[in-house]
Amino acid sequence: MTVTKSHIIHKHFRLDSAKLKRAQKVLDAATETETVERALDLAISEFERNRIVEEANQKFLKSGISIRDVYGVLSK
């Protein structure tokens, strides 16, 4: 993941206050702004992890490896 220089901007959102407070507690964030920042960071990192896993799965499938079901329970 590449890191770019941050540009702080002002945005106004209508958010569920109970959900925001719950996220603040779960993320151990001091402020609501920090809560939103941490939640965004988590969403971005989760996307990157999923992308990397998908690439690895595709490489594995394209490698031509043969998978045997030693228990005989998988159908073809």
Protein Blocks (a to p, Z undefined) as FASTA:
>chain_A
ZZdddddddddddddfklmmmmmmmnopabfklmmmmmmmmmmmmmmmmmmmmmmmmmmm
mnopacddfkopacZZ
